[in-house]
C-alpha cells in the first residue's frame, strides 16, 4: 500500500430507492449509516441536478426534459416534416432514425432521447439538458458540485453513461483509484433505473440485481481501501420506483374535447403528469374543467408548485400541470406507448418514491432530502466554506 491520499467515493445509483434496500442486505457491513431521502417532484432530469446543486428546479433551471420554447427550439428543422402523415413520422423505424439525426443536428451534449414525443410537435419544445451535467459548466443556472470542485482546485474524476456501462464505470474507477493520487471520485450508475421500470414487481429478480450492485460497489470500496488505506464511501439515489397499479388514457380524453393541438392548446403527456399551454380561453376552461372532474389525479395548485420548487418566472414547463395519483400511469404518453411495471415522477411522498443514502461513516451534516447531498459532498471533501 503506497502512501497516497485517502479517497472520497460518491456513487449515485439511479432509482435505488429506500424501499428497495431497507429490507435487503445491501452493503450493511461497510456502509452501516443508512437513511431515507425525500426526493423532488419529477424525473431524474430534475432530481439529479437537485443533487448536484443542492437547489430546487426553479433555481437550477432543470426539471422535465422538454419545455415550451418554439422560438428557441433546437428542433426547428423538424417543422417541414409536419406535413407528413403521423403514421410515417412516428413509427418505430422513422423515430430511431430521427433520434439519431436530432442528436447530431442539435449538438446536445447531455442525456438525449426523443422518447415517443410526436415529431410534428418537436418544434414547439426545447430540451432542458443541453450540456453534460457531470462536468463543470453543465448546469443551466447556478453551480454544481463539479463547478465547486473546479473553483477550489479539488482534483476529481467523474464517470457516467456518456463513456461506459455501469460495470465498466466500476472497473474504470477501480483502475484509477489504484493508479492515481486523485482524492475525489463521483460515479453515476444509470442502468438500475430501467431494470426497475421493467421488474420492480418481481422480488426475486430485484433481490439478484440489488445483490449484483452490492458486489460491484463492495469491490470498489475494498480496492480503494487496499490501495489508499482509507476511503469515505457514500452511495445514494435520486428517487425510487413506484409499482404500476393502473393506467388512464389522458391523451384520448383530452382529444375527445375537440380542440386543435397547436391552434387552441399544446399538451405534453409525461408518464405521470400532463402539462398544458393554451392559446384559446375556451380551450383552457374546458380542458381544466375536464381535468378537475377526473379521479386519477389533480391539477397542481400554485402553492403546490411553489412547494415543489416549480415557481419558474414563466410557464415554460406548463401553464397547467395535472399530476397522476401514485401508481397510475398515462398510457400512451409522450414517454412510452405501453405501460411499464414501475415509474417514478409521482408525488414525492408516495410509497416507494424516496431515495436512499448509505455511508461508511456518519454523515458530517444532516441529510434528509436529496438536495442535502450537495452540502454533504462539499463537507466530506473539506470544501464547504
C-alpha positions in Angstrom: 0.0 0.0 0.0 1.5 3.3 -1.1 1.5 6.5 1.0 -1.2 8.2 -1.1 -4.1 10.4 0.0 -7.3 8.7 1.1 -10.3 8.9 -1.2 -13.9 10.1 -1.1 -16.2 7.8 -3.2 -19.6 9.3 -4.2 -21.8 6.9 -6.1 -25.2 7.9 -7.4 -27.3 4.8 -8.3 -30.3 5.9 -10.3 -33.6 4.7 -8.8 -32.0 2.8 -5.9 -35.0 3.7 -3.7 -35.1 3.3 0.1 -37.9 0.7 -0.2 -35.7 -1.5 -2.4 -32.8 -1.7 0.1 -34.2 -1.2 3.6 -35.3 -4.9 3.9 -32.5 -6.3 1.7 -28.8 -6.9 2.6 -27.0 -4.1 0.9 -23.5 -3.0 2.0 -24.6 -3.2 5.6 -21.2 -4.1 7.0 -19.2 -1.5 5.1 -21.9 1.3 4.9 -23.9 0.9 8.2 -25.2 4.5 8.2 -28.4 4.5 6.3 -31.4 6.7 5.8 -34.4 7.5 3.6 -34.1 10.7 1.5 -37.1 12.8 0.3 -36.9 13.3 -3.4 -38.4 16.0 -5.6 -41.4 16.0 -7.9 -40.4 14.9 -11.4 -37.9 12.6 -13.0 -34.1 12.1 -13.0 -33.8 15.2 -15.3 -34.8 17.3 -12.3 -33.7 15.2 -9.4 -30.1 14.7 -10.4 -29.5 18.5 -10.9 -31.1 19.0 -7.5 -28.5 16.6 -6.0 -25.6 18.2 -7.9 -26.6 21.8 -7.0 -28.4 21.5 -3.7 -31.3 23.5 -5.1 -34.8 23.0 -6.5 -35.7 23.2 -10.2 -36.7 26.9 -10.4 -33.2 27.8 -9.0 -31.1 25.5 -11.2 -33.2 25.6 -14.4 -33.7 21.8 -14.7 -36.9 19.9 -14.4 -38.6 17.7 -17.1 -36.6 17.2 -20.2 -38.9 19.1 -22.7 -40.3 22.6 -22.2 -42.2 25.0 -24.3 -40.0 27.3 -26.3 -40.9 27.5 -30.0 -38.7 30.5 -30.6 -35.6 28.7 -29.2 -36.4 25.2 -30.2 -33.4 23.1 -31.3 -35.9 21.0 -33.3 -37.0 23.8 -35.7 -35.6 21.7 -38.6 -38.4 19.2 -38.0 -41.1 21.8 -38.8 -41.3 20.9 -42.5 -41.8 17.2 -41.6 -45.2 18.1 -40.0 -46.9 17.9 -43.4 -46.2 14.1 -43.5 -48.7 11.7 -42.0 -48.2 10.9 -38.3 -48.0 7.2 -39.1 -45.0 7.8 -41.3 -43.3 10.1 -38.8 -43.9 8.2 -35.6 -43.4 4.6 -36.4 -40.5 2.7 -34.7 -38.1 2.8 -37.7 -38.5 6.5 -38.5 -38.3 7.5 -34.8 -35.0 5.6 -34.5 -33.6 7.5 -37.5 -34.9 10.8 -36.3 -33.5 10.3 -32.8 -30.0 9.7 -34.4 -30.4 12.7 -36.7 -31.7 15.0 -33.9 -28.9 14.2 -31.6 -26.3 15.2 -34.2 -28.2 18.2 -35.6 -28.9 19.8 -32.2 -25.4 19.1 -30.7 -27.0 18.4 -27.3 -24.2 17.1 -25.0 -26.4 16.0 -22.1 -28.6 13.0 -21.8 -30.6 12.9 -25.1 -33.6 10.8 -26.2 -36.8 11.8 -28.1 -38.8 9.1 -26.4 -42.3 9.0 -28.1 -42.8 12.8 -28.5 -44.7 13.2 -31.7 -42.3 14.5 -34.3 -44.7 17.1 -35.5 -44.8 18.7 -32.0 -41.0 18.8 -31.5 -40.6 22.4 -32.9 -42.7 23.7 -30.1 -40.3 22.5 -27.5 -36.7 23.0 -26.3 -34.6 20.5 -24.4 -33.5 21.0 -20.8 -30.3 19.1 -20.5 -28.2 20.6 -23.3 -24.8 20.0 -21.7 -23.1 17.2 -19.7 -24.3 17.8 -16.2 -21.5 15.6 -14.8 -18.9 18.2 -15.8 -18.2 21.8 -14.8 -20.5 24.2 -16.6 -23.2 21.6 -17.2 -26.0 23.2 -15.1 -28.4 25.7 -16.7 -28.4 28.1 -13.7 -26.0 28.3 -10.8 -23.2 26.0 -9.9 -23.0 22.3 -9.5 -20.7 20.2 -7.2 -18.3 19.9 -10.1 -18.1 23.7 -10.6 -17.3 24.0 -6.9 -14.6 21.3 -7.1 -13.0 23.1 -10.1 -13.2 26.5 -8.5 -11.5 25.2 -5.3 -8.9 23.3 -7.4 -10.0 20.0 -6.0 -9.0 17.2 -8.4 -11.8 14.8 -9.1 -12.9 12.1 -11.5 -16.5 11.8 -12.8 -17.9 8.8 -14.6 -21.3 8.4 -16.3 -23.1 6.6 -19.1 -21.6 9.1 -21.6 -18.5 6.9 -21.6 -19.3 3.4 -20.2 -21.8 0.9 -18.9 -22.3 0.6 -15.1 -19.9 -2.4 -14.8 -17.3 -0.6 -16.9 -17.7 2.5 -14.8 -16.9 0.4 -11.7 -13.9 -1.2 -13.5 -12.5 2.2 -14.6 -12.9 3.8 -11.2 -11.1 0.8 -9.5 -8.3 1.2 -12.0 -8.0 4.9 -11.5 -8.2 4.7 -7.7 -5.3 2.2 -7.7 -3.1 4.1 -10.2 -3.7 7.7 -9.4 -3.5 10.0 -6.4 -6.8 11.8 -7.0 -8.9 12.3 -3.9 -12.5 12.5 -5.2 -14.4 10.1 -7.4 -18.0 10.6 -8.5 -19.8 7.7 -10.2 -23.2 7.8 -11.8 -24.7 4.4 -12.4 -27.8 4.6 -14.5 -28.9 1.0 -15.5 -30.8 0.0 -12.4 -33.4 2.6 -13.3 -34.5 0.7 -16.5 -34.3 -2.6 -14.7 -36.7 -1.5 -12.0 -39.0 0.1 -14.6 -39.4 -3.4 -16.0 -39.1 -5.7 -13.0 -39.9 -3.8 -9.8 -42.9 -6.1 -9.2 -40.7 -9.2 -9.3 -39.0 -9.5 -5.8 -36.6 -12.4 -6.7 -35.2 -10.5 -9.7 -34.9 -7.4 -7.6 -33.0 -9.4 -5.0 -30.5 -10.6 -7.5 -30.0 -7.2 -9.1 -29.5 -5.4 -5.7 -27.0 -8.2 -4.8 -25.1 -7.5 -8.0 -24.8 -3.8 -7.2 -23.7 -4.8 -3.7 -21.0 -6.9 -5.2 -19.8 -4.3 -7.6 -19.8 -1.5 -5.1 -18.2 -3.6 -2.4 -15.3 -4.4 -4.8 -14.8 -0.7 -5.5 -14.7 0.1 -1.8 -12.4 -2.7 -0.8 -10.0 -2.0 -3.7 -9.9 1.7 -2.6 -9.1 0.8 1.0 -6.5 -1.7 -0.1 -4.7 0.8 -2.3 -5.2 4.0 -0.3 -5.6 2.9 3.3 -8.9 4.7 3.8 -12.0 5.6 1.8 -15.0 7.6 2.6 -17.9 5.8 0.9 -21.3 7.3 0.1 -23.9 5.6 -2.1 -27.1 7.5 -2.7 -30.0 7.7 -5.2 -32.2 10.3 -6.8 -35.6 8.6 -6.3 -37.3 5.2 -6.0 -39.7 3.3 -8.3 -43.4 3.2 -7.7 -45.1 -0.1 -8.9 -47.8 0.5 -11.5 -51.3 -0.3 -10.4 -53.4 1.0 -13.3 -53.4 3.3 -16.3 -55.5 6.1 -17.9 -55.5 7.4 -21.4 -55.4 11.1 -20.7 -54.3 11.8 -24.3 -57.5 10.4 -25.7 -59.6 12.0 -23.1 -58.3 15.5 -24.0 -58.5 14.8 -27.7 -62.3 14.0 -27.4 -62.9 17.5 -26.2 -62.5 18.6 -29.8 -59.8 21.3 -29.6 -57.0 21.5 -32.1 -53.4 21.0 -30.9 -51.1 23.9 -31.9 -54.1 26.2 -32.5 -56.1 26.0 -29.3 -53.7 24.3 -26.9 -50.5 22.3 -26.6 -50.1 19.2 -24.4 -47.1 17.3 -23.2 -48.0 13.9 -21.7 -45.3 12.7 -19.4 -45.9 9.3 -17.9 -47.1 10.7 -14.5 -48.3 14.1 -15.5 -49.9 16.1 -18.2 -48.6 19.6 -18.9 -50.6 22.1 -21.0 -50.3 25.5 -22.6 -53.3 27.4 -24.0 -53.9 29.8 -26.9 -57.7 29.9 -26.6 -59.6 30.8 -23.4 -62.4 28.4 -24.2 -59.9 25.5 -24.6 -58.3 26.4 -21.3 -61.6 26.5 -19.4 -62.9 23.3 -20.9 -59.7 21.3 -20.5 -59.2 22.5 -16.9 -62.8 21.6 -16.0 -62.3 18.2 -17.6 -59.1 17.6 -15.6 -60.8 18.7 -12.4 -63.5 16.1 -13.0 -61.0 13.2 -13.1 -60.3 11.0 -10.1 -57.0 9.6 -11.4 -55.1 12.8 -10.4 -55.3 16.5 -9.8 -54.2 19.9 -11.1 -51.3 21.3 -9.1 -52.2 24.5 -7.2 -49.9 27.4 -7.2 -49.0 26.7 -3.6 -48.0 23.1 -4.5 -45.9 24.3 -7.4 -44.1 26.7 -5.2 -43.6 24.0 -2.5 -42.1 21.7 -5.2 -39.7 24.4 -6.4 -41.6 24.8 -9.6 -42.1 28.6 -9.3 -40.3 29.4 -12.6 -40.6 33.0 -13.8 -42.5 31.8 -16.8 -44.7 28.9 -17.9 -42.1 27.0 -19.9 -42.8 23.8 -18.0 -46.6 24.2 -18.2 -49.4 26.7 -17.6 -51.4 23.8 -16.0 -49.9 20.6 -14.6 -52.0 17.6 -13.9 -50.3 15.1 -11.6 -51.5 11.5 -11.6 -52.2 9.5 -8.4 -49.3 7.3 -7.3 -49.2 4.1 -9.4 -51.5 5.3 -12.2 -49.7 6.0 -15.5 -50.8 8.0 -18.5 -50.7 5.4 -21.3 -49.9 6.1 -24.0 -47.8 9.1 -23.3 -45.0 11.1 -24.9 -42.5 9.0 -23.0 -43.9 5.5 -23.6 -46.6 3.9 -25.7 -47.0 1.0 -23.4 -47.2 0.6 -19.6 -44.2 -0.2 -17.5 -44.1 -2.2 -14.3 -42.9 0.8 -12.3 -42.5 4.5 -12.7 -41.2 7.5 -10.7 -42.3 11.1 -11.0 -45.3 10.9 -8.7 -45.8 12.9 -5.6 -42.5 12.8 -3.5 -44.4 11.4 -0.5 -45.8 8.5 -2.4 -44.7 5.0 -1.2 -41.6 3.7 -3.0 -40.7 7.3 -4.1 -37.9 8.1 -1.7 -34.3 8.0 -2.4 -31.7 6.5 -0.1 -28.3 7.1 1.4 -25.8 4.5 2.8 -22.4 5.6 4.1 -19.3 4.2 5.6 -19.3 7.0 8.2 -21.9 9.0 10.0 -22.6 12.0 7.7 -21.0 15.1 9.0 -24.1 17.2 8.1 -27.8 16.5 8.4 -29.1 14.7 5.3 -32.9 14.3 4.9 -33.6 15.2 1.3 -31.7 14.7 -1.9 -30.9 18.4 -2.0 -28.8 17.9 1.1 -26.3 15.7 -0.7 -24.6 18.7 -2.3 -23.6 20.1 1.0 -22.7 16.7 2.3 -20.2 16.1 -0.6 -18.6 19.5 -0.2 -18.3 18.9 3.6 -16.8 15.5 3.2 -14.0 16.8 0.9 -13.4 19.9 3.1 -14.8 22.4 0.6 -17.9 23.6 2.4 -16.6 27.1 3.3 
